[in-house]
Amino acid sequence: MNQDLQRSQSRRRPRYDEEFKRNAVELLESGERSAVQLGRELGVSDCSLGKWKRQYGRQGRGARSAHGADQSRIAELERQLAAVSRQRDILKKALAILGQEPNNSTT
């Protein structure tokens, strides 16, 4: 059982903090080294560097801010739609009330 614990610990991937990832992305975006070279120097796979670049890189930040702007625009349009739907329902009820003929119960 002790061997299983040692094997599972040796298989664990190292965890890198956000600062490390951001610094690695800055080095990658500087263009001085390729992703493969930088990965070897840092002990990280080039696939991880690519993922971090999408997440923390210049383009990633721009995409996130655009995504945030899109989300706020969608939320605003949903609020407007809800308000217009409420107005429509009120108008429907008012037209139904105005369109009713008075009951003639003198027959």
N, C-alpha and C positions, 0 to 999 in steps of 0.2 A: 504494500500500500504506500509505503514511503517513496518507492520508485515512481509510482503514478503521480504523486504530488510533485516530485522533482521534474518529471516530464511535462506536466501541465504548466509549471512555472517557466520552464525553458521555452515553451511554445508561445507564451504570452507576448503580444506585440508591445513594444514600448509606447508609453503615452507621452505625447508632446504637448506642452502648454501652448496657449494661443500666441504668446510673445515669440516663442521659438518659430512657430509656423509663419507668423508675419515677417520675421527677420529672414527666414528662408525664402519667402516669396520676394522680398525686396532684393535679395542677392540674385535670385533667378531673373527678375525683371531688369536688373542692371545690364544683363546681356554679356557679362564677362565670362560666364561659364554656361555650358549646356546643362540641361536638367539631369542628364546622366552623370556628368562630372560632379555637379553640386550634390547630387544624391549620394555618390560614393564618399565625398568629403564629409557629409553630415551623417552618413549611416542611415539614409532614408531612401526608399524606392522612388524612382522618377515618377511612378504613378501617383504616389502620395503627394509629391511636389505639384503635379498637375492639378490634383484635386484641391490642394491648398491655394493654388494660384487662382482657380475659379472662385474660391470662397473668399479669399483675402486680397486678391490682386486688384489692380486698377479697374479692369473691366468688371470684375465681380462687384466692386463697390458701386459702380455706375448702374449695373443691372439691378442691384438691390434697391438703390434709390429710385430708379424708374419703376420697379415693382411696387415700392411703397407709394409712389405717386399714383400709380394705377389703382391700387387698393383704396386709397382715400377718395379717388374720383368715383370708383364703383360705389363706395359707401354713400357718398353725396347723392349720386343718381338714385340709389335705392331709397334714400330719405325723401327725395322729391317725388318719386313714383308712389310711395306710400301716401304722401300728402294729396297728390292728385287723385289717387284712388278713393280716399276718404271724401274728397269734394264731389267726385262723380257719384258715389253712393248717396250722399246727401241730396244732390240734384235729382237723382232717380226717385227718391222718396218724395221730394217736393212735387215733382211732376205727377207722380201717382196720386198724391193727395189733391192737387189742383184739377186733375183730369176726372175725378170721380163726380158723378152727377148726384145731386141730393136725392135721398130716398123719398118717394111719394108714398106715404103709408096711408093715404086717404082713398083707398079703393073700395 
